[in-house]
């Protein structure tokens, strides 16, 4: 089947009135194609790699099909649950096991508070918070409710660290927020825009009077929203009180379902087809790849920020000044081990690592078989899946002197050493059944200070064009929930 609006041998045909090309076959690109196809637009998706889904991908380790990127989604928004319902996956939504996560601090491991946003506690006197902060830290954090609501909320842009330090103090920042921000965003809280990584939080301070109250309101609001949504997680998940959920079989099953629907809708899906250039034509847009030109009336660019701006700079030179910084390079090391000693889940579902913790290079560890019951059943007794994440991006906050491990061999050795330290169970090469390294080069969006303004400017330029949409985590914010909510909205605006 030939792609809509394309022809072989480097030639191109004039597009029909309702045709579109989507550049990028990650979750954003597939969602964009879905919205276009449902509106009756003949759509072609170009993906440079050999696999669909981007950061919501899969790989096989020791015969187990595992998530190679995202393995859960935030439940404060109903966006992913709604999508799952539309794809007949509601019955596959599962809560993680109730063991909870831990945080590795310089003075040892502590249970991570379960009622927070970005590690910011809703109650500084919760037992887990008190154990992590100590009495002086909880006292300082509790002053938040006495401070004016204007503190940290009036500037056009504020970093995560500036807001947390001003309202709750240094210990909350270093012992709770920095590990969470490093684990989730691979970035330093000194340079992250709070309005991008926790939208609505500063407005919540003005409304409720304190940062803790704003966090509590966000936690409550997410649950209420989910309860009213047709795609809401099942009651068991709501009762679990978890801020995240997953899909039985892995988050990559979402991509499988999306691809099946796109094929039913007649969308042309081209893997291994890199978009080399983008230019305007009399009828809309021409996207050229090796040997083929794809013409369409509408264009959706769904690749990471620097690449998106690079593709569009010739047609929209005003975007050049809005080029974002590249995201950090992240490496995920997956170990499948035969080690019954881990049956006890000594650190619950995993560990986030404070940057200043000595001797540990990983920024996070997920004990996947302790987190997901379905995976433990699939792996079998005594077999465990452990995933470690490397690559902190800008590590000025608690920076380390040692360089990050780079090669597969270095990462494997680091993973053995770090998992032993973090789980307090010796893990050696002899225990490893199989292992794999997955690298994400600049795939995580880097929401540096002022990024919200840059996003608004990019969106304004694209909207003024009328035939172009640019989507992805670098614009919507990091995380599946943000991407799933934002992408259809942007495409609907394009179609209108």
N, C-alpha and C positions, 0 to 999 in steps of 0.2 A: 504494500500500500504506500503510495507516495504522499509525502507530507503536504498539508494544506498550504497552498501558495508557494510551492517550491518545485524546482525541476532539477534534473541532473546536469552534469557537465558544466557547472558553474554558471548556468543561465537561470533566469527567474521569470515567473509569470506574474501578471498583474493580479493582485489579490481580489477576492470577492469582497462585498461590502462588509460582511461580518466575519472577519478572520482575525486570529490573534496568534502571536508567538510568545511563549513564556521561556525566558532564559533562566535555567536553573531548575533542577529536579529534586531539590530538598523538600522539606515539609511545606515551606512557603510557596514554592513553585507549584507543587501538586495541589495545594488548596486553591491557589489562583486559577489553575486550569479547571478545577472542579466548578468554581463559581462561573467562569466563562462558559463552560460547556452546558451548564444548567440553564444559562441564559440563551442558549441556541447559537453560540459563537463557535465556529469551526476552529479548533485550537491545536497547535503543535507545541510540544515541550522539548526543549533541548537540554540535555544533561551531559556535561563534559566527562564525568567519570563513568565507570561501568555499573554503578549501583545507584538505586533510587533512595531517597529519604534523607540524604545528608546526615545530620547529627542524630537522626532517628533511624539508624541503620542496624544491621545485625552482622554477626560473625559466628563461626562454628568453632568451639574449643572443646576437645575431648568428647566429640559427638553431641554436645549440647549447643543448640541455637540460642545465642545470647544477644542482648542489646550491646551494640558497639558504641553507642552514644547515650542519649537520654534514656533513663530507665524508670522514670516516674514523672508525674505532673502535679502542679500545685492545685489544690482544691479550693483555695479562696475565691477562685472564679469558676463558673460552671462551663466555661468555653470548651474545654476538652471533653468533659462528660456529655455535653450537648452534641459534639461531633461524633463521639462514640455511639450515642443513641441513633443518630442519623445513619451510621454505618452498621447498625445492628450489633454493636459490641457492648451494650450496657451490661449484659450479663457477665462480661469478662472483666469488669472493673473490680479491683481488689484493693484492700487496705494492706499496708505493710504490717508485719508482726508487731505486737505492742512493746517490744523490748526497748525501743527508743534508741537514739544515737548518743554518742559521747563526744567530748572535746578533749584533746590532748593539750595540756598546758605545761609550761616549763617545770612546774612542781608536781606533775603527774596527771592522770586521767580523771575527768569528772563527768557526771551525767549532764548532757546538754538540756537546758530548759525546753519544755515542749510547748510553751505558750508565748512564742515570740515571733517577730518578723525580722529577718536578717540577723537573728541573734539578739535583737533588742527585746528585753523582757517586758511583758505586760504587768508583772508584779515583781519588784526588786526583792521581795521577801519570800518568794516561792522557795521551798527547800533546795531545789537544784541550783537556783540562782545564788542563794546565800552560800552554798558550798563552793561555788566557783568564784564568787567575789569576795567572800569573807565579810565580817561585820562592817569594816570601814567602807568597803565597796558598795554594800547594800545601802548603808546610810547615805552615801554620796548620791547614789542613783535615786533614792527616794526624795531628794531635794527637787527633783524634776517637777513634782506636782505643786511646788511653791514658787516656781519661776514664772515670769510672765509668758503668756502664750506667744508673744511676738519674738521671743528669743529663738533664733534659728529659722524663722519662717518669713522674714521680710525681704531678704536678698533675692535677686533674680535667680541665682543658682547657688546651691550649697552642697558641699561634699558630705558623704556618709559620715566620715570621721568628725568633721566640724560640728555637725548636728548632734551626734551622740556624745562627743566630748563636752560640748557646752551644756547639754541638758542632763546627762547621766554620769559623766566623768570618764577618766582614763581607763579604769579597770573594766568597765562594761565594754569599752571599745576594744581593748587588747585581749580580753579573756573570753568574750562572747561574740562580738561582731566581726572582728578580724578573721577568726577561723571560719565563720560561716561565709563571709564575703569571699575569702580566698577559695573555699571549697566550691562555691556555686558560680562565682564570676571570674575566678582566676585573676583577681586584681586587688590592688591596694585600696582600702577605703578612703585614703587621703585624696584619691583622684577620681573616685566614682561619684557621679551626679545622683543624689538621693532621689530626685524626682523621676529618674529613669529606672532605677532598680527597685524603688518602693513608691510607685506613683500614688498620690493621695495622702501620703503619710504626713507631710507638712500641713496640708489643709486640715487633716484630722487633729493636729495639735491646736490649731486656731479654733476648731469647733469644740473640742472636748477638754482643752485646757492644759494638757500635758502630753509628753511623748508616750508614756506608759498607757495612758487612756486612749491615745490614737491607735496604738498597737492592739489593745484589747478590742477596740471598735472594729478594726480591720479583721481580726480573727472572728468576731461575731458576725460581721457583715458577710464574710465569705460563706459561712455556714447557712445563713438565712437565704442568700442568693441561690445556693445549690439546692436548698430544700424546695424552692419555688420553680426550679428548672425542670423541663421534661427530661433532660438528660442527667438529672441529679444522680450521684452515687447511691447505691442501695443503702437501706437503713443501717446495716451492719457497719458500713464504712463511716457513716455520720456518727455513730455511737463511738467509733474508735477514736474520734477526735484528732485524727492525723491531718497534718497540713499538706500531705501528699498522698497520691494513690498511683496505682499502676494497672497494667492489663495482664491478665493471665496469659502466659505465653510470651510476654515481653511487649514493650512499647512499639517495637518494629511491626507488630501485627496491625497496627494502625495504618502503616504504609501499605501493607499487603491489601487491606480492605480499600484504601483510597485508589490504588492502582487498578483493582478489579472494577471499581465503579467508573473510573476514567475510560477504561477499555470498553465498557458497556456503552458509554456516552459517545464513543467514536473518536476520542482524543488520540492524536498521533504522538507516540512516546518514543523519542530517539535518544538512546544512550550512546556514550562515546562520541558525542557531537559537541565540540567546544565552539561557542560563539566567539569568533575572532574580531569581528567589527560590527558596529551598528550604525546605520545612516538613514537619513530621511529619504523618502521617495514621494512622488506625486500622490500616491495612494496611501501613504502612511509610513511604514518602516521596512527596512531591509536588514536582516540579520544574516551575515555571511559566516559560514564555516568552510572547512577545506572541501572544495569541489562543489559546494551547493550554496545557493542563496535562498533564503526563506523570506517571502514578502507577506505582509499582513497589514491590516488597518489599525490594529491595536498591538501594543507591546507591553509586556510585564517583565521587569527585570527583578529576579529573585536570587541574587547572589550576594556575597558579603560586600560590605560598604566600599572598600577601596576598589574592588573589581567592578562594581556597579558604576561608580563614578568614572572609572577608566573607560568603560564601554561607551558611556553616554557623553563624555566630555566633548567630542567633536560636534555632536548635534546640539548639546545644551552646555556651552562653555561656562555658563554661570554656576554650574554644579562643581566646577573644579575647586573653587575656594571652600566648598563644603565637604571636601573629601575627609572622611573620618580616619582616625588612627586604626592601624591593623590590630585585630584582637590578639591575645596571647597564643603561643603555640602550646597545645595541651597534648600530653601522652597518657593513654590509659593502658595499664598493664593488668591483664586478667590472668589469674592463677586458678586452675582447677586442681585441688589437692585432695589426697586420700589421707584424712587426718581426723579420726573420731574425737580427738580432744577438743575440736572446735564445736562439737554438738551442743555444748553448754552456752554458746554465743556469749563469750566473755565480755564483749563490748557491744552488746545489743546488735543493732542493725548496721553499725559502722562508727567511724571516728573522723571528726574534723580536727585539723591540726593547727594550733596557733603558730603564726610565722616564727615566733621567737623560741619555739620548742627545740632544744638542742638534739642533734644527732639524727633527726628525721627529715628526709627530703620530700616525702609525699605531702601533698596538701590535704588529701582525704583518702579514706579507705571505706569501701562499702562491702560488708559481709552479706553478699547477695542471697545466699541460701538461708541466712538467718533473717533476712528482711522479707523474703517472698516464700510463702509456704508452697506454692505451686512449683517453684524451682527446686526447693529441697526435696519434694516428692519425686521430681524428674531426675535429680542427680543421684538419689539413693542414699542409704544410710552411710554415714562416715565420709561422704564426698562433699566437698565444700567449694563454692565459687567466691573468690575474694578479688575485688577490683581496686586498684590503687591509681590515683590521679596525680600527675606531675605537671608543673608549669604554672607558676604564680603570676606571670606577667610582671607588672611593676611591683617590685617587692620592697619598696622603700620602708614600709611599715614593718619593722622587725626583720630587716633584710639579713640574708645569710651570706657568709663568705664563700661557702662551697658552691661550685658550679652545678647546675642541674645535670642529671644523667641524660645522655643523648642517644647513644647507640642502643640497639635491642639488648645486647649483652649487659651494658651498664644498667639499663632499666630493670632487667630481670634480677640482677644482683641487688639493686636498691630495693626492689619490691620484696625480696626475701627478708632482707634486713629490717625494712620498715614494718612489714606485716608482723614479724616476730615481736618487735618493740611495741607496736600498737595493740596487738591482741594478747600479749603476754603468754603466747604459746610458741615454742620454737618451730619454725617452718624452714625446712631445708630443701635443696634441689631434689633429694630423694623422695620427698613427699609430693612433689608436683607431678600430676598425671599429664598435663598439657598446659601451655601458656601461650599468650598472644599479646602483641602490642598494636594498638590503634592510635594513629596520630591525627590530630585536628589542627591544621596550620592556619591560625588566624580566624577560625570559624566562630569562636565566641565573640559576640559584639562587645566592643569596649566603650562603655557609656561614661566617657570622661566628663569632667566638669564643663558645663555649657553645652553638652550634647543635646539636651532637650531643645534648645534654641536652634541648633543646626538641623535637627530633624524637622522642625516646623518650617524652616526655610526650604529644605529639600522637597517637602511635601507641597509647599506653595508653588515652587517652580514646576513640579510635575503636573499639578492640578491645572496650572495655567496652560500647559500644552494641550490637554484635552484628550490625547490618544495614548498616554503613557502612565503607567503606575510602577513604582518601585517599592518592593516589599521585602520583609525579612527581619530577623531579630535585631539587626543594627538600627532599625527604625522603630520597631514595636517595643523593644526591650527584650532582654534575655528570658528564656523560658518558654515551654510549649504553650502555656495558657495565654501568654501575651501574643505570641505569633498566631495562634489559632483564632483568637478574637479579632486581631487587627487585619489579617490578610483579606478575608472575605469583605470586610468593610471597605478597604481600599479599592478592591475590584468593583464592588457595587457602585462606588463613587465614579469610577472610570466609565462604567457602562451607562450611568445616568447623564 
